[in-house]
Amino acid sequence: GALRWRSILIYGPLLFLVVVSFVPAVQERFLQGISESDTDKHENVTGGDVNLNSMTSGRVIIWPEVTDAIFESPFVGHGRRAMQRIGLSKELGEVYDKPFAHPHNAYLQLFLDNGFIIGIPILLLFFSIVKTSLSLMRDQRCKEFPLVGSMCFAFVFSFLVGGMAQQS
């Protein structure tokens, strides 16, 4: 929609800012239940306690640990299923009493497993697929080209966005 109706790029964020600025209930919901530590808990709408660690499924705990592990072997990585291979999953499970089988981020998992030598070309491949699908969306030589380009873009882009909060 943003490619066909460019006004969405201007009016969408403006509408969002207006709603957030003038509707107090929206402001409260954005930060409801977020606390900095396990001991500092707030009560949510249903009456239960929620903190930042539980809201993010432990991502705020494991992402710094995974980042440190990536830089232990940045170029070639640790191999497939690196969280288990290097003992990070077991170590985090013992410390936080919670199992972490994967880093909950496809990009961190990519670089932890493969390193930068393989990870960067994989990301470049995804970038080239997105770029090609966008150009195919604009191609009017055949009526199927925009359809195929749109579907390819939707699938690959949703995979890339979803990879920020899940495993690959």
Contact map, one row per residue, 1 for C-alpha under 8 A:
111111010000000000000000000000000000000000000000000000000000000000000000000000000000000000000000000000000000000000000000000000000000000000000000000000000000000000000000
111111111000000000000000000000000000000000000000000000000000000000000000000000000000000000000000000000000000000000000000000000000000000000000000000000000000000000000000
111111000000000000000000000000000000000000000000000000000000000000000000000000000000000000000000000000000000000000000000000000000000000000000000000000000000000000000000
111111000000000000000000000000000000000000000000000000000000000000000000000000000000000000000000000000000000000000000000000000000000000000000000000000000000000000000000
111111110000000000000000000000000000000000000000000000000000000000000000000000000000000000000000000000000000000000000000000000000000000000000000000000000000000000000000
111111111100000000000000000000000000000000000000000000000000000000000000000000000000000000000000000000000000000000000000000000000000000000000000000000000000000000000000
010011111110000000000000000000000000000000000000000000000000000000000000000000000000000000000000000000000000000000000000000000000000000000000000000000000000000000000000
110011111111000000000000000000000000000000000000000000000000000000000000000000000000000000000000000000000000000000000000000000000000000000000000000000000000000000000000
010001111111100000000000000000000000000000000000000000000000000000000000000000000000000000000000000000000000000000000000000000000000000000000000000000000000000000000000
000001111111110000000000000000000000000000000000000000000000000000000000000000000000000000000000000000000000000000000000000000000000000000000000000000000000000000000000
000000111111111000000000000000000000000000000000000000000000000000000000000000000000000000000000000000000000000000000000000000000000000000000000000000000000000000000000
000000011111111100000000000000000000000000000000000000000000000000000000000000000000000000000000000000000000000000000000000000000000000000000000000000000000000000000000
000000001111111110000000000000000000000000000000000000000000000000000000000000000000000000000000000000000000000000000000000000000000000000000000000000000000000000000000
000000000111111111000000000000000000000000000000000000000000000000000000000000000000000000000000000000000000000000000000000000000000000000000000000000000000000000000000
000000000011111111100000000000000000000000000000000000000000000000000000000000000000000000000000000000000000000000000000000000000000000000000000000000000000000000000000
000000000001111111110000000000000000000000000000000000000000000000000000000000000000000000000000000000000000000000000000000000000000000000000000000000000000000000000000
000000000000111111111000000000000000000000000000000000000000000000000000000000000000000000000000000000000000000000000000000000000000000000000000000000000000000000000000
000000000000011111111100000000000000000000000000000000000000000000000000000000000000000000000000000000000000000000000000000000000000000000000000000000000000000000000000
000000000000001111111110010000000000000000000000000000000000000000000000000000000000000000000000000000000000000000000000000000000000000000000000000000000000000000000000
000000000000000111111111011000000000000000000000000000000000000000000000000000000000000000000000000000000000000000000000000000000000000000000000000000000000000000000000
000000000000000011111111001000000000000000000000000000000000000000000000000000000000000000000000000000000000000000000000000000000000000000000000000000000000000000000000
000000000000000001111111000000000000000000000000000000000000000000000000000000000000000000000000000000000000000000000000000000000000000000000000000000000000000000000000
000000000000000000111111111000000000000000000000000000000000000000000000000000000000000000000000000000000000000000000000000000000000000000000000000000000000000000000000
000000000000000000011111111100000000000000000000000000000000000000000000000000000000000000000000000000000000000000000000000000000000000000000000000000000000000000000000
000000000000000000000011111110000000000000000000000000000000000000000000000000000000000000000000000000000000000000000000000000000000000000000000000000000000000000000000
000000000000000000110011111111000000000000000000000000000000000000000000000000000000000000000000000000000000000000000000000000000000000000000000000000000000000000000000
000000000000000000011011111111100000000000000000000000000000000000000000000000000000000000000000000000000000000000000000000000000000000000000000000000000000000000000000
000000000000000000000001111111110000000000000000000000000000000000000000000000000000000000000000000000000000000000000000000000000000000000000000000000000000000000000000
000000000000000000000000111111110000000000000000000000000000000000000000000000000000000000000000000000000000000000000000000000000000000000000000000000000000000000000000
000000000000000000000000011111110000000000000000000000000000000000000000000000000000000000000000000000000000000000000000000000000000000000000000000000000000000000000000
000000000000000000000000001111111100000000000000000000000000000000000000000000000000000000000000000000000000000000000000000000000000000000000000000000000000000000000000
000000000000000000000000000111111100000001010000000000000000000000000000000000000000000000000000000000000000000000000000000000000000000000000000000000000000000000000000
000000000000000000000000000000111110000011110000111100000000000000000000000000000000000000000000000000000000000000000000000000000000000000000000000000000000000000000000
000000000000000000000000000000111111000011000000011100100000000000000000000000000000000000000000000000000000000000000000000000000000000000000000000000000000000000000000
000000000000000000000000000000001111110111000000011100000000000000000000000000000000000000000000000000000000000000000000000000000000000000000000000000000000000000000000
000000000000000000000000000000000111110100000000001100000000000000000000000000000000000000000000000000000000000000000000000000000000000000000000000000000000000000000000
000000000000000000000000000000000011111110000000001110000000000000000000000000000000000000000000000000000000000000000000000000000000000000000000000000000000000000000000
000000000000000000000000000000000011111110000000001110000000000000000000000000000000000000000000000000000000000000000000000000000000000000000000000000000000000000000000
000000000000000000000000000000000000111110000000000000000000000000000000000000000000000000000000000000000000000000000000000000000000000000000000000000000000000000000000
000000000000000000000000000000000011111111000000001000000000000000000000000000000000000000000000000000000000000000000000000000000000000000000000000000000000000000000000
000000000000000000000000000000001110111111100000111000000000000000000000000000000000000000000000000000000000000000000000000000000000000000000000000000000000000000000000
000000000000000000000000000000011110000111110000111000000000000000000000000000000000000000000000000000000000000000000000000000000000000000000000000000000000000000000000
000000000000000000000000000000001000000011111111110000000000000000000000000000000000000000000000000000000000000000000000000000000000000000000000000000000000000000000000
000000000000000000000000000000011000000001111111110000000000000000000000000000000000000000000000000000000000000000000000000000000000000000000000000000000000000000000000
000000000000000000000000000000000000000000111111000000000000000000000000000000000000000000000000000000000000000000000000000000000000000000000000000000000000000000000000
000000000000000000000000000000000000000000111111000000000000000000000000000000000000000000000000000000000000000000000000000000000000000000000000000000000000000000000000
000000000000000000000000000000000000000000111111100000000000000000000000000000000000000000000000000000000000000000000000000000000000000000000000000000000000000000000000
000000000000000000000000000000000000000000111111110000000000000000000000000000000000000000000000000000000000000000000000000000000000000000000000000000000000000000000000
000000000000000000000000000000001000000011110011111000000000000000000000000000000000000000000000000000000000000000000000000000000000000000000000000000000000000000000000
000000000000000000000000000000001110000011110001111101100000000000000000000000000000000000000000000000000000000000000000000000000000000000000000000000000000000000000000
000000000000000000000000000000001111110111000000111111100000000000000000000000000000000000000000000000000000000000000000000000000000000000000000000000000000000000000000
000000000000000000000000000000001111110000000000011111110001000000000000000000000000000000000000000000000000000000000000000000000000000000000000000000000000000000000000
000000000000000000000000000000000000110000000000001111111111100000000000000000000000000000000000000000000000000000000000000000000000000000000000000000000000000000000000
000000000000000000000000000000000000000000000000011111111100000000000000000000000000000000000000000000000000000000000000000000000000000000000000000000000000000000000000
000000000000000000000000000000000100000000000000011111111100000000000000000000000000000000000000000000000000000000000000000000000000000000000000000000000000000000000000
000000000000000000000000000000000000000000000000000111111111000000000000000000000000000000000000000000000000000000000000000000000000000000000000000000000000000000000000
000000000000000000000000000000000000000000000000000011111110000000000000000000000000000000000000000000000000000000000000000000000000000000000000000000000000000000000000
000000000000000000000000000000000000000000000000000011111111110000000000000000000000000000000000000000000000000000000000000000000000000000000000000000000000000000000000
000000000000000000000000000000000000000000000000000010011111111000000000000000000000000000000000000000110000000000000000000000000000000000000000000000000000000000000000
000000000000000000000000000000000000000000000000000110010111111100000000000000000000000000000000000000000000000000000000000000000000000000000000000000000000000000000000
000000000000000000000000000000000000000000000000000010000111111110000000000000000000000000000000000000000000000000000000000000000000000000000000000000000000000000000000
000000000000000000000000000000000000000000000000000000000111111111000000000000000000000000010000000000100000000000000000000000000000000000000000000000000000000000000000
000000000000000000000000000000000000000000000000000000000011111111100000000000000000000000000000000000100001000000000000000000000000000000000000000000000000000000000000
000000000000000000000000000000000000000000000000000000000001111111110000000000000000000000000000000000000000000000000000000000000000000000000000000000000000000000000000
000000000000000000000000000000000000000000000000000000000000111111111000000000000000000000000000000000000000000000000000000000000000000000000000000000000000000000000000
000000000000000000000000000000000000000000000000000000000000011111111100000000000000000000000000000000100001000100000000000000000000000000000000000000000000000000000000
000000000000000000000000000000000000000000000000000000000000001111111110000000000000000000000000000000000001000100000000000000000000000000000000000000000000000000000000
000000000000000000000000000000000000000000000000000000000000000111111111000000000000000000000000000000000000000000000000000000000000000000000000000000000000000000000000
000000000000000000000000000000000000000000000000000000000000000011111111100000000000000000000000000000000000000100000000000000000000000000000000000000000000000000000000
000000000000000000000000000000000000000000000000000000000000000001111111110010000000000000000000000000000001001100100000000000000000000000000000000000000000000000000000
000000000000000000000000000000000000000000000000000000000000000000111111110000000000000000000000000000000000000000000000000000000000000000000000000000000000000000000000
000000000000000000000000000000000000000000000000000000000000000000011111110000000000000000000000000000000000000000000000000000000000000000000000000000000000000000000000
000000000000000000000000000000000000000000000000000000000000000000001111111111000000000000000000000000000000000000100000000000000000000000000000000000000000000000000000
000000000000000000000000000000000000000000000000000000000000000000000111111110000000000000000000000000000000001100110000000000000000000000000000000000000000000000000000
000000000000000000000000000000000000000000000000000000000000000000000000111110000000000000000000000000000000000001111000000000000000000000000000000000000000000000000000
000000000000000000000000000000000000000000000000000000000000000000000000111111100000000000000000000000000000000001111100000000000000000000000000000000000000000000000000
000000000000000000000000000000000000000000000000000000000000000000000100111111100000000000000000000000000000001111110000000000000000000000000000000000000000000000000000
000000000000000000000000000000000000000000000000000000000000000000000000100111110100110000000000000000000000000111100000000000000000000000000000000000000000000000000000
000000000000000000000000000000000000000000000000000000000000000000000000000111111100100000000000000000000000000111000000000000000000000000000000000000000000000000000000
000000000000000000000000000000000000000000000000000000000000000000000000000001111100100000000000000000000000000011000000000000000000000000000000000000000000000000000000
000000000000000000000000000000000000000000000000000000000000000000000000000000111111100000000000000001000000000010000000000000000000000000000000000000000000000000000000
000000000000000000000000000000000000000000000000000000000000000000000000000001111111110000000000000000000000000110000000000000000000000000000000000000000000000000000000
000000000000000000000000000000000000000000000000000000000000000000000000000000001111111110000000000011100000000000000000000000000000000000000000000000000000000000000000
000000000000000000000000000000000000000000000000000000000000000000000000000000001111111111000000000010000000000000000000000000000000000000000000000000000000000000000000
000000000000000000000000000000000000000000000000000000000000000000000000000001111111111100000000000000000000000000000000000000000000000000000000000000000000000000000000
000000000000000000000000000000000000000000000000000000000000000000000000000001000111111100000000000000000000000000000000000000000000000000000000000000000000000000000000
000000000000000000000000000000000000000000000000000000000000000000000000000000000011111111100000000000000000000000000000000000000000000000000000000000000000000000000000
000000000000000000000000000000000000000000000000000000000000000000000000000000000011111111110000000000000000000000000000000000000000000000000000000000000000000000000000
000000000000000000000000000000000000000000000000000000000000000000000000000000000011001111111000001111000000000000000000000000000000000000000000000000000000000000000000
000000000000000000000000000000000000000000000000000000000000000000000000000000000001001111111100001100000000000000000000000000000000000000000000000000000000000000000000
000000000000000000000000000000000000000000000000000000000000000000000000000000000000001111111110000000000000000000000000000000000000000000000000000000000000000000000000
000000000000000000000000000000000000000000000000000000000000010000000000000000000000000111111111111100000000000000000000000000000000000000000000000000000000000000000000
000000000000000000000000000000000000000000000000000000000000000000000000000000000000000011111111111100000000000000000000000000000000000000000000000000000000000000000000
000000000000000000000000000000000000000000000000000000000000000000000000000000000000000001111111110000000000000000000000000000000000000000000000000000000000000000000000
000000000000000000000000000000000000000000000000000000000000000000000000000000000000000000111111100000000000000000000000000000000000000000000000000000000000000000000000
000000000000000000000000000000000000000000000000000000000000000000000000000000000000000000011111110000000000000000000000000000000000000000000000000000000000000000000000
000000000000000000000000000000000000000000000000000000000000000000000000000000000000000000011111111000000000000000000000000000000000000000000000000000000000000000000000
000000000000000000000000000000000000000000000000000000000000000000000000000000000000000000011101111100000000000000000000000000000000000000000000000000000000000000000000
000000000000000000000000000000000000000000000000000000000000000000000000000000000000000011011000111110000000000000000000000000000000000000000000000000000000000000000000
000000000000000000000000000000000000000000000000000000000000000000000000000000000000000011011000011111100000000000000000000000000000000000000000000000000000000000000000
000000000000000000000000000000000000000000000000000000000000000000000000000000000011000010000000001111100000000000000000000000000000000000000000000000000000000000000000
000000000000000000000000000000000000000000000000000000000000000000000000000000001010000010000000000111111000100000000000000000000000000000000000000000000000000000000010
000000000000000000000000000000000000000000000000000000000010011001000000000000000010000000000000000111111101100000000000000000000000000000000000000000000000000000000110
000000000000000000000000000000000000000000000000000000000010000000000000000000000000000000000000000001111100100000000000000000000000000000000000000000000000000000011110
000000000000000000000000000000000000000000000000000000000000000000000000000000000000000000000000000001111111100000000000000000000000000000000000000000000000000000111111
000000000000000000000000000000000000000000000000000000000000000000000000000000000000000000000000000000111111110000000000000000000000000000000000000000000000000000111111
000000000000000000000000000000000000000000000000000000000000000000000000000000000000000000000000000000001111111000000000000000000000000000000000000000000000000000110000
000000000000000000000000000000000000000000000000000000000000001001100100000000000000000000000000000000101111111100000000000000000000000000000000000000000000000000000000
000000000000000000000000000000000000000000000000000000000000000000000000000000000000000000000000000001111111111110000000000000000000000000000000000000000000000000000011
000000000000000000000000000000000000000000000000000000000000000000000000000000000000000000000000000000000111111111100010000000000000000000000000000000000000000000000001
000000000000000000000000000000000000000000000000000000000000000000000100010010000000000000000000000000000011111111110010000000000000000000000000000000000000000000000000
000000000000000000000000000000000000000000000000000000000000000001101100010011100100000000000000000000000001111111100000000000000000000000000000000000000000000000000000
000000000000000000000000000000000000000000000000000000000000000000000000000011111100000000000000000000000000111111100000000000000000000000000000000000000000000000000000
000000000000000000000000000000000000000000000000000000000000000000000000001111110000000000000000000000000000011111111110000000000000000000000000000000000000000000000000
000000000000000000000000000000000000000000000000000000000000000000000100111111000000000000000000000000000000011111111110000000000000000000000000000000000000000000000000
000000000000000000000000000000000000000000000000000000000000000000000000011110000000000000000000000000000000001001111111000000000000000000000000000000000000000000000000
000000000000000000000000000000000000000000000000000000000000000000000000001100000000000000000000000000000000000001111111100000000000000000000000000000000000000000000000
000000000000000000000000000000000000000000000000000000000000000000000000000100000000000000000000000000000000000001111111110000000000000000000000000000000000000000000000
000000000000000000000000000000000000000000000000000000000000000000000000000000000000000000000000000000000000011001111111111000000000000000000000000000000000000000000000
000000000000000000000000000000000000000000000000000000000000000000000000000000000000000000000000000000000000000000011111111100000000000000000000000000000000000000000000
000000000000000000000000000000000000000000000000000000000000000000000000000000000000000000000000000000000000000000001111111110000000000000000000000000000000000000000000
000000000000000000000000000000000000000000000000000000000000000000000000000000000000000000000000000000000000000000000111111111000000000000000000000000000000000000000000
000000000000000000000000000000000000000000000000000000000000000000000000000000000000000000000000000000000000000000000011111111100000000000000000000000000000000000000000
000000000000000000000000000000000000000000000000000000000000000000000000000000000000000000000000000000000000000000000001111111110000000000000000000000000000000000000000
000000000000000000000000000000000000000000000000000000000000000000000000000000000000000000000000000000000000000000000000111111111000000000000000000000000000000000000000
000000000000000000000000000000000000000000000000000000000000000000000000000000000000000000000000000000000000000000000000011111111100000000000000000000000001000000000000
000000000000000000000000000000000000000000000000000000000000000000000000000000000000000000000000000000000000000000000000001111111110000000000000000000000000000000000000
000000000000000000000000000000000000000000000000000000000000000000000000000000000000000000000000000000000000000000000000000111111111000000000000000000000000000000000000
000000000000000000000000000000000000000000000000000000000000000000000000000000000000000000000000000000000000000000000000000011111111100000000000000000001001000000000000
000000000000000000000000000000000000000000000000000000000000000000000000000000000000000000000000000000000000000000000000000001111111110000000000000000011001100000000000
000000000000000000000000000000000000000000000000000000000000000000000000000000000000000000000000000000000000000000000000000000111111111000000000000000000000000000000000
000000000000000000000000000000000000000000000000000000000000000000000000000000000000000000000000000000000000000000000000000000011111111100000000000010000000000000000000
000000000000000000000000000000000000000000000000000000000000000000000000000000000000000000000000000000000000000000000000000000001111111110000000000111011000000000000000
000000000000000000000000000000000000000000000000000000000000000000000000000000000000000000000000000000000000000000000000000000000111111111000000000011001000000000000000
000000000000000000000000000000000000000000000000000000000000000000000000000000000000000000000000000000000000000000000000000000000011111111100000000010000000000000000000
000000000000000000000000000000000000000000000000000000000000000000000000000000000000000000000000000000000000000000000000000000000001111111100000110111000000000000000000
000000000000000000000000000000000000000000000000000000000000000000000000000000000000000000000000000000000000000000000000000000000000111111100000111111000000000000000000
000000000000000000000000000000000000000000000000000000000000000000000000000000000000000000000000000000000000000000000000000000000000011111110000010000000000000000000000
000000000000000000000000000000000000000000000000000000000000000000000000000000000000000000000000000000000000000000000000000000000000001111111100110000000000000000000000
000000000000000000000000000000000000000000000000000000000000000000000000000000000000000000000000000000000000000000000000000000000000000001111110110000000000000000000000
000000000000000000000000000000000000000000000000000000000000000000000000000000000000000000000000000000000000000000000000000000000000000000111110100000000000000000000000
000000000000000000000000000000000000000000000000000000000000000000000000000000000000000000000000000000000000000000000000000000000000000000111111110000000000000000000000
000000000000000000000000000000000000000000000000000000000000000000000000000000000000000000000000000000000000000000000000000000000000000000011111111000000000000000000000
000000000000000000000000000000000000000000000000000000000000000000000000000000000000000000000000000000000000000000000000000000000000000000000111111100000000000000000000
000000000000000000000000000000000000000000000000000000000000000000000000000000000000000000000000000000000000000000000000000000000000000110111111111110000000000000000000
000000000000000000000000000000000000000000000000000000000000000000000000000000000000000000000000000000000000000000000000000000000000000111110111111111000000000000000000
000000000000000000000000000000000000000000000000000000000000000000000000000000000000000000000000000000000000000000000000000000000000000010000011111111100000000000000000
000000000000000000000000000000000000000000000000000000000000000000000000000000000000000000000000000000000000000000000000000000000000100110000001111111110000000000000000
000000000000000000000000000000000000000000000000000000000000000000000000000000000000000000000000000000000000000000000000000000000001111110000000111111111000000000000000
000000000000000000000000000000000000000000000000000000000000000000000000000000000000000000000000000000000000000000000000000000000000110110000000011111111100000000000000
000000000000000000000000000000000000000000000000000000000000000000000000000000000000000000000000000000000000000000000000000000000000000000000000001111111110000000000000
000000000000000000000000000000000000000000000000000000000000000000000000000000000000000000000000000000000000000000000000000000000100100000000000000111111111000000000000
000000000000000000000000000000000000000000000000000000000000000000000000000000000000000000000000000000000000000000000000000000001100110000000000000011111111100000000000
000000000000000000000000000000000000000000000000000000000000000000000000000000000000000000000000000000000000000000000000000000000000000000000000000001111111110000000000
000000000000000000000000000000000000000000000000000000000000000000000000000000000000000000000000000000000000000000000000000000000000000000000000000000111111111000000000
000000000000000000000000000000000000000000000000000000000000000000000000000000000000000000000000000000000000000000000000000001001100000000000000000000011111111100000000
000000000000000000000000000000000000000000000000000000000000000000000000000000000000000000000000000000000000000000000000000000000100000000000000000000001111111110000000
000000000000000000000000000000000000000000000000000000000000000000000000000000000000000000000000000000000000000000000000000000000000000000000000000000000111111111000000
000000000000000000000000000000000000000000000000000000000000000000000000000000000000000000000000000000000000000000000000000000000000000000000000000000000011111111100000
000000000000000000000000000000000000000000000000000000000000000000000000000000000000000000000000000000000000000000000000000000000000000000000000000000000001111111110000
000000000000000000000000000000000000000000000000000000000000000000000000000000000000000000000000000000000000000000000000000000000000000000000000000000000000111111110000
000000000000000000000000000000000000000000000000000000000000000000000000000000000000000000000000000000000000000000000000000000000000000000000000000000000000011111111100
000000000000000000000000000000000000000000000000000000000000000000000000000000000000000000000000000000001110000000000000000000000000000000000000000000000000001111111111
000000000000000000000000000000000000000000000000000000000000000000000000000000000000000000000000000000011110000000000000000000000000000000000000000000000000000111111100
000000000000000000000000000000000000000000000000000000000000000000000000000000000000000000000000000000011100000000000000000000000000000000000000000000000000000001111110
000000000000000000000000000000000000000000000000000000000000000000000000000000000000000000000000000000111100000000000000000000000000000000000000000000000000000001111111
000000000000000000000000000000000000000000000000000000000000000000000000000000000000000000000000000001111100100000000000000000000000000000000000000000000000000000101111
000000000000000000000000000000000000000000000000000000000000000000000000000000000000000000000000000000001100110000000000000000000000000000000000000000000000000000100111
